[in-house]
Amino acid sequence: MHTFSMKSSAPAIPLGTALAPLKSWWPVLLGLLVLYVPTYWMLAHGLWNEDDHAHGPIVLIVAIYLIWQQRAVFQDATARATPVQAALGWALLAVGLLAYALGRSQDILLFEVGSQIPVILGALLITLGVRAARALWFALFFLIFIVPLPGFIVDAATGPLKQYISVIAEQVLYAAGYPIARSGVMLTVGPYQLLVADACSGLHSMFSLSAMGLLYLYLMQHSSPLRNLIIIAAIIPIAFVANVVRVMVLILVTYHLGDEAGQGFLHDFAGIMLFIVGLLFLFLLDGILGFIFPDRPRARAKV
């Protein structure tokens, strides 16, 4: 009876060595949970229940998934931070913790929620170095879309956006033959009056559609930089046009079916329709650009 044994041609890496970077991140993970679980609990029971911020949980889930896709960086036994990288990481971590303390103590969500980006980035640079930070750059960048927009930006942008939307909706529908008139942001169509309220400005919808557009580009990985730049530049205009379409459809529903149907449409379907229209415009633009800037075949890595 013969006994056969098989030997691996590659030297085996001790399990403890392979898991060393992962083990070093458990205290960091625990610290992040202690800091930000209360923050996300507050968002889940407050801001995220509003229509304007309903994209928050989706962004968080996507960011966690993107980090999970790159989980190999936490298991890289060769990952090391240089002294310069570690120093930069400590500086970012200090800034992030100060922002968190200020935001938490003074109830400033911009600082409290936004602080997680420099905190995580700083911890990555300290423990694993710049290579890990580079691998996770988009997941960290995507967390920006969880941060609530500052009030001064919302106040400054809402008024002009409502005005522009009102003017465009009136002119388009008037040209289509509808009995519509406008006074400021008040639209009169037939026997009905509709106020283009703050929620109809579409500012938060532009913010969330920007998140989806950038995620789409990241997943598509187009080889043409110009194609990517054109799509990035078009995201905000596409979101604006989608919101104009939403308001015009609301006006038409109110005119043909009555005020009750219009209000029901606004609350139940308007946001969904905006996303569908915005994404369709984005896909259409990307498809057209694909004929002009086709993706080049990617070189395969040599084994």
C-alpha positions as CSV (number, residue, x, y, z in Angstrom):
1,M,0.0,0.0,0.0
2,H,1.5,3.3,-1.1
3,T,0.9,6.6,0.7
4,F,1.0,9.8,-1.4
5,S,1.5,13.3,0.0
6,M,0.9,16.6,-1.7
7,K,3.0,19.6,-1.1
8,S,2.2,23.2,-2.0
9,S,4.7,24.8,-4.3
10,A,4.1,28.2,-2.6
11,P,5.3,28.8,0.9
12,A,2.5,28.8,3.4
13,I,1.7,32.1,5.2
14,P,1.0,31.6,8.9
15,L,-2.6,32.2,9.7
16,G,-1.7,34.7,12.4
17,T,0.4,36.7,9.9
18,A,-2.3,36.7,7.3
19,L,-4.9,38.0,9.8
20,A,-2.7,40.5,11.5
21,P,-4.0,43.5,9.6
22,L,-7.6,42.4,10.1
23,K,-6.9,41.9,13.9
24,S,-5.5,45.4,14.1
25,W,-8.7,46.8,12.7
26,W,-11.0,45.2,15.3
27,P,-10.4,48.0,17.8
28,V,-10.9,50.6,15.1
29,L,-14.2,48.9,14.1
30,L,-15.3,48.8,17.7
31,G,-14.5,52.5,18.1
32,L,-16.4,53.4,14.9
33,L,-19.4,51.5,16.2
34,V,-19.3,53.3,19.5
35,L,-19.1,56.7,17.8
36,Y,-21.5,56.3,14.9
37,V,-24.2,53.8,15.9
38,P,-25.9,56.5,18.0
39,T,-25.6,58.9,15.0
40,Y,-27.2,56.4,12.6
41,W,-29.8,55.5,15.2
42,M,-30.8,59.2,15.4
43,L,-30.9,59.5,11.6
44,A,-33.0,56.4,11.2
45,H,-35.6,57.7,13.7
46,G,-35.5,61.3,12.4
47,L,-34.0,62.8,9.2
48,W,-34.2,59.6,7.1
49,N,-38.0,59.4,7.6
50,E,-38.3,62.6,5.5
51,D,-38.7,62.2,1.7
52,D,-35.8,64.6,1.1
53,H,-33.4,62.4,2.9
54,A,-34.8,58.9,2.2
55,H,-31.8,58.1,0.1
56,G,-29.6,58.0,3.2
57,P,-30.1,54.3,4.1
58,I,-29.5,53.3,0.5
59,V,-26.2,55.3,0.4
60,L,-25.1,53.7,3.6
61,I,-25.8,50.1,2.4
62,V,-24.1,50.8,-0.9
63,A,-21.0,52.2,0.9
64,I,-20.8,49.2,3.2
65,Y,-21.1,46.8,0.2
66,L,-18.3,48.7,-1.6
67,I,-16.1,48.3,1.4
68,W,-17.0,44.6,1.7
69,Q,-16.0,44.2,-2.0
70,Q,-12.5,45.5,-1.1
71,R,-12.2,43.5,2.1
72,A,-9.0,41.9,0.9
73,V,-7.1,45.1,1.8
74,F,-7.8,44.3,5.5
75,Q,-6.2,40.9,5.0
76,D,-3.1,42.0,3.3
77,A,-0.2,40.9,5.5
78,T,2.2,43.2,3.7
79,A,0.2,46.4,4.2
80,R,2.3,48.9,6.1
81,A,2.0,52.6,6.6
82,T,5.1,54.8,6.1
83,P,5.9,57.4,8.8
84,V,4.6,60.2,6.5
85,Q,1.3,58.3,5.8
86,A,0.9,57.6,9.5
87,A,1.5,61.2,10.4
88,L,-1.1,62.3,7.8
89,G,-3.5,59.7,9.1
90,W,-3.1,61.0,12.7
91,A,-3.8,64.5,11.5
92,L,-7.0,63.4,9.6
93,L,-8.1,61.4,12.6
94,A,-7.7,64.3,15.0
95,V,-9.6,66.6,12.6
96,G,-12.4,64.1,12.3
97,L,-12.7,63.5,16.0
98,L,-12.8,67.2,16.7
99,A,-15.5,67.6,14.1
100,Y,-17.4,64.8,15.7
101,A,-17.1,66.2,19.2
102,L,-18.3,69.6,18.0
103,G,-21.2,68.2,15.9
104,R,-22.3,65.8,18.6
105,S,-22.2,68.4,21.4
106,Q,-23.8,71.2,19.4
107,D,-26.2,69.1,17.4
108,I,-24.6,70.0,14.1
109,L,-25.3,67.1,11.8
110,L,-23.0,68.4,9.1
111,F,-20.0,67.9,11.4
112,E,-21.2,64.9,13.2
113,V,-22.1,62.8,10.1
114,G,-19.4,64.2,7.9
115,S,-16.7,63.5,10.5
116,Q,-16.8,59.8,9.7
117,I,-14.9,60.3,6.4
118,P,-11.7,61.8,7.8
119,V,-11.9,59.4,10.8
120,I,-12.1,56.3,8.6
121,L,-9.5,57.7,6.1
122,G,-7.2,58.6,9.0
123,A,-7.5,55.1,10.5
124,L,-6.8,53.5,7.2
125,L,-3.6,55.5,6.7
126,I,-2.4,54.8,10.2
127,T,-2.9,51.1,10.1
128,L,-2.7,50.0,6.4
129,G,-1.2,52.9,4.5
130,V,-2.1,54.7,1.4
131,R,-2.7,51.6,-0.8
132,A,-5.7,50.6,1.3
133,A,-7.0,54.2,1.3
134,R,-6.7,54.2,-2.5
135,A,-8.6,50.9,-2.8
136,L,-11.5,52.3,-0.7
137,W,-11.5,55.8,-2.0
138,F,-14.9,55.7,-3.8
139,A,-16.7,54.0,-0.8
140,L,-15.4,56.8,1.4
141,F,-16.3,59.5,-1.1
142,F,-19.8,58.0,-1.5
143,L,-20.4,58.6,2.2
144,I,-20.6,62.4,1.4
145,F,-24.1,61.8,0.2
146,I,-25.2,60.8,3.7
147,V,-24.1,64.2,5.0
148,P,-27.2,66.5,5.2
149,L,-26.9,69.6,3.1
150,P,-26.1,72.7,5.1
151,G,-29.0,75.0,5.8
152,F,-27.4,78.0,4.1
153,I,-27.0,76.1,0.9
154,V,-30.6,74.8,1.0
155,D,-31.9,78.4,1.6
156,A,-29.7,80.0,-1.1
157,A,-30.6,77.4,-3.8
158,T,-34.3,76.7,-3.1
159,G,-35.7,80.1,-4.1
160,P,-34.0,80.3,-7.5
161,L,-34.7,76.7,-8.3
162,K,-38.4,77.1,-7.6
163,Q,-38.5,80.2,-9.8
164,Y,-36.8,78.6,-12.7
165,I,-39.0,75.5,-12.5
166,S,-42.1,77.6,-12.4
167,V,-41.1,79.7,-15.5
168,I,-40.2,76.6,-17.5
169,A,-43.3,74.7,-16.6
170,E,-45.5,77.6,-17.5
171,Q,-43.9,78.3,-20.8
172,V,-43.8,74.7,-22.0
173,L,-47.4,74.0,-21.0
174,Y,-48.7,77.3,-22.4
175,A,-47.0,76.5,-25.7
176,A,-48.8,73.1,-25.6
177,G,-52.1,74.9,-25.4
178,Y,-53.0,74.7,-21.7
179,P,-54.7,77.6,-19.9
180,I,-51.9,78.3,-17.4
181,A,-50.6,81.5,-15.8
182,R,-47.9,82.3,-13.3
183,S,-47.4,84.7,-10.5
184,G,-44.0,84.2,-8.9
185,V,-44.0,80.5,-7.9
186,M,-47.8,80.2,-7.9
187,L,-49.2,78.5,-11.0
188,T,-52.8,78.7,-12.1
189,V,-54.1,76.1,-14.5
190,G,-57.8,76.1,-15.3
191,P,-59.7,76.4,-12.0
192,Y,-56.7,75.1,-9.9
193,Q,-53.9,76.9,-8.2
194,L,-50.6,75.1,-7.4
195,L,-47.8,76.5,-5.3
196,V,-44.3,75.3,-6.3
197,A,-43.2,74.7,-2.7
198,D,-39.7,74.2,-1.3
199,A,-40.0,70.4,-1.7
200,C,-40.7,71.0,-5.5
201,S,-37.4,72.8,-5.9
202,G,-35.7,69.4,-6.4
203,L,-32.5,70.3,-4.6
204,H,-32.4,67.2,-2.5
205,S,-33.4,65.1,-5.5
206,M,-30.5,66.5,-7.4
207,F,-28.2,65.5,-4.5
208,S,-29.5,61.9,-4.4
209,L,-29.5,61.6,-8.2
210,S,-25.9,62.8,-8.2
211,A,-25.1,60.0,-5.9
212,M,-26.8,57.4,-8.2
213,G,-25.1,58.9,-11.3
214,L,-21.6,58.8,-9.8
215,L,-22.2,55.2,-8.5
216,Y,-23.3,54.3,-12.1
217,L,-20.1,55.7,-13.5
218,Y,-18.0,53.9,-10.9
219,L,-19.6,50.6,-11.7
220,M,-19.5,51.0,-15.5
221,Q,-15.7,51.8,-15.4
222,H,-15.7,53.5,-18.8
223,S,-12.2,53.8,-20.3
224,S,-12.8,57.2,-21.8
225,P,-12.0,60.1,-19.4
226,L,-13.9,62.6,-21.6
227,R,-17.0,60.4,-21.6
228,N,-16.9,60.2,-17.8
229,L,-16.4,64.0,-17.5
230,I,-19.4,64.7,-19.8
231,I,-21.7,62.5,-17.8
232,I,-20.5,64.0,-14.5
233,A,-21.1,67.5,-15.9
234,A,-24.6,66.4,-17.1
235,I,-25.8,64.9,-13.9
236,I,-27.1,68.1,-12.3
237,P,-28.8,69.4,-15.5
238,I,-30.4,66.0,-15.9
239,A,-31.7,66.0,-12.3
240,F,-33.1,69.5,-12.9
241,V,-34.8,68.5,-16.1
242,A,-36.2,65.4,-14.4
243,N,-37.7,67.6,-11.7
244,V,-39.2,70.0,-14.2
245,V,-40.9,66.9,-15.8
246,R,-42.2,65.9,-12.4
247,V,-43.7,69.3,-11.8
248,M,-45.3,69.4,-15.2
249,V,-46.8,65.9,-14.8
250,L,-48.2,67.0,-11.4
251,I,-49.8,70.1,-13.1
252,L,-51.3,67.9,-15.9
253,V,-52.6,65.3,-13.4
254,T,-54.2,68.1,-11.3
255,Y,-55.7,69.8,-14.5
256,H,-57.2,66.6,-15.9
257,L,-58.0,64.6,-12.8
258,G,-58.5,67.2,-10.0
259,D,-56.7,68.6,-7.1
260,E,-57.1,65.4,-4.9
261,A,-55.4,63.3,-7.6
262,G,-52.6,65.8,-8.0
263,Q,-51.8,65.8,-4.3
264,G,-51.9,62.1,-4.1
265,F,-49.6,61.8,-7.1
266,L,-47.2,64.3,-5.5
267,H,-46.8,62.3,-2.3
268,D,-47.0,58.8,-3.7
269,F,-45.3,58.8,-7.1
270,A,-43.5,62.0,-7.8
271,G,-40.2,61.1,-6.2
272,I,-40.2,57.6,-7.9
273,M,-41.0,59.2,-11.2
274,L,-38.2,61.7,-10.8
275,F,-35.6,59.0,-10.3
276,I,-36.9,56.9,-13.2
277,V,-36.8,59.9,-15.6
278,G,-33.4,61.0,-14.3
279,L,-31.9,57.6,-14.7
280,L,-33.4,57.2,-18.2
281,F,-31.9,60.5,-19.3
282,L,-28.6,59.4,-17.8
283,F,-28.7,56.0,-19.6
284,L,-29.7,57.6,-22.9
285,L,-26.8,60.1,-22.7
286,D,-24.4,57.4,-21.8
287,G,-25.6,55.3,-24.7
288,I,-25.2,58.1,-27.2
289,L,-21.7,58.9,-25.9
290,G,-20.9,55.2,-26.2
291,F,-21.0,55.6,-30.0
292,I,-18.6,58.5,-29.9
293,F,-16.3,57.3,-27.1
294,P,-16.5,53.5,-27.2
295,D,-14.8,51.6,-24.4
296,R,-11.4,50.2,-25.2
297,P,-10.7,46.6,-24.5
298,R,-8.9,46.3,-21.1
299,A,-5.5,44.7,-21.0
300,R,-5.5,41.5,-19.0
301,A,-3.2,41.2,-16.1
302,K,-0.3,38.9,-16.7
303,V,-0.2,35.8,-14.5
